[in-house]
């Protein structure tokens, strides 16, 4: 199942520990609770399997180009034990009417070298006071700054 982003509804049930990604039963859990599973809410938007999408910030206040003005930036730390690798980048998920809509766009890539070794792993993302995107990289031990050319 993919990593995902979703809205949170007051009183909503999202499956844990009985199911995942909506009503997909986790057979490892005993005892089961079919009544709760039947109420499990499916996520709004999949961002890919094993991406370890750990960081999220909304574009509000960003001075990046217009295509990045309405949506969320997601730091995908990546999964070290998956072939092929997935994640290891920052993506932008566009929103429409307050919900994710459309294909994600790569914003910051290049964290894997030609041997598929991680040279960096983005995690935390935030829009700073100048409207630039800051990305914490916990393998490269850096903070990357992404801004629009002026």
Secondary structure, 3 states (H helix, E strand, C coil): CCEEECCCCCCCCCCCCCEECCCEECCCCCCCCHHHHHHCCCCCEEEECCCCEEEEEECCCCCCCHHHCCEEEEEECCCCCCCCCCCCEEEEEEEECCEECCCCEEEECCCECCCCCECCCEEEEEECCCCCEEEEECCCCEEEEECCCC
